[in-house]
Amino acid sequence: MVVKIGLLGLGTVGTGTAQILLDPSGRNPLLKDITIHRVGVRSPDKPRSVQFPPEVITSDLKAIVNDPDIDIVVELLGGLEPARSLILQAIAQKKHVVTANKAVIARYGDEIYNSANQAGVYVLLEAAVGGGIPIIKPLKQSLGANRITQIIGIINGTTNYILSEMTTAGADFSDVLAEAQRLGYAEADPTADVDGLDAADKIAILASLGFGGRVQREDVYCEGIRQVSAADIAYADKLGFVIKLLAIAKGSGGQESQTLELRVHPTLVPKDHPLASINGVYNAILVAGDPLGQVMFYGPGAGSGPTASAVVSDIMNIVAILKSSGQTPTLDPLLSCVHQHFCQITPIEGIKSRFYARFLTGDLPGVIGHLGMSFGNHQVSLESVVQIGFQGELAEIVVVTHNVGEGNFRAALAEIRTLEAIKSIPSILRVL
C-alpha cells in the first residue's frame, strides 16, 4: 500500500520534509510506502534545492486538497489564510492533515477539530510547538494517565537567543535584535516573536492538550521582551536570577471544571531552576503532573531539520494507522482531539505572582519608606528593597515582592506614581 502526500509549501520546513521523504534509506521502513504526489507552491519556476518533475509542482493549491488520489495533505504554508481554508477543504474531502501551523491551530483549532471529528480524519500537529521536540504526542499519549498541573516553557527560540545574548554580552535589546536579524534568527518584522505572540499561540495549544479542554487564543495574557533592558538583566543576575520569556499554563479543578492561568511574559527565573540554563535558540518545556512529578523536554525549537522531523513523524503515524486499519480508520482518541468544553481562564488581575520593579527617584530622604508604605497600603509584602546606584541625578531602586495578587500590585503602583519623588518606573517584571 502506497500512501500519497499532497505537500502545501516548499519553504524551509517543506524542503526539509521533502528531503526526508525522498531519501528513506536507513530510516523507518514506513517511509518507503510514502510518495509525494503533488507539491503546491506560490512560484513554480523558483529555483529550489529539491527537484520534482514539472507535473508534480503546481500553484493551484485547491487542486491538491481536492485531488482524489491524495491521502494526506501536509500544510506548511504558515499564516492564517489560505492555510485555514485549505485545511478545512482537505478535511471536507476526508483527507488526513499534518500541519506545522501553530497560528491557525491556536485561533481556529475548534473549527478544524470539529470538522475533522465529523469527517473521521486526523489533524496532527507535532511540529507546531517546539520544532523537533516531541511534546504534542507525549501530552496526548505518554502523559495521558497524569493529572497535569502546569506546563511552563521557553518556546520561542528568537526571544531566547536575544535574552541569552543580552545576558552574556551585556548588550541592549535593539542591538541584539539587529544581530539576530542579520544571522537569520529573527524575521525582518520580529513582532510575532518579540511581542510574545508566537509563544502565546503555542501555549494555547499545549494548554488545550494538557488540560483536556479547548482554549481561546485571545484569552492568553501576553507581554513581550521589548521593555527588558541590559540594566534589568544585570540586576537580575546580582539577585540570583536570569530573565527568560516564559509561557505558563497552570490548572486547577477537574477536567470538566478546569480553571487555567494562561500567560506569556518575561520572567526572572532562579538560576538553579531547570529552565534557567536553556540558552540560544533552544526550547524547553517543563510539564508537571500527578503522579509523574516533573519532566522536561529540551531541544532545537525551529529550523528545517528539526521541524521536518516532527512533520514526518506525524505522517508516519497516519500511514501506520492506514496500513493497519484501512482508508477509513476508527479515530484513536489518543491521537485525535475529542474534548468539547472550553476551559475557564483566570483573568490576569486574579493571578498571584512575585514581582520585580525598578524605580528612578529623586535623591530625597525617606523615598524607600514612602515606597514601602504605598505597597503596604495595598497588602503587597516586600522581599527586598535595594538602592542600586544612580542614573545621573536620579537614584535607582529595585524592589522584589513576595507572592501578591496582580490587582493589589497594580493598585500600589498607581499610588506610587503619584509620589513626588518617583520620576519613572522603567521596568516591571514577574518572578518565577
Helices and strands as residue ranges (DSSP letters): E 3-8, H 12-22, G 29-33, E 34-40, E 57-58, H 61-65, E 72-75, H 83-92, E 96-99, H 102-119, E 123-124, G 126-128, H 136-137, I 138-142, E 147-154, H 157-169, H 173-183, H 191-194, H 197-210, G 217-219, E 221-222, H 230-238, E 241-252, G 255-257, E 259-270, G 274-277, E 282-290, E 293-300, H 304-325, E 344-345, G 348-350, E 352-362, H 367-377, E 382-391, E 394-401, E 404-405, H 406-416, E 422-431
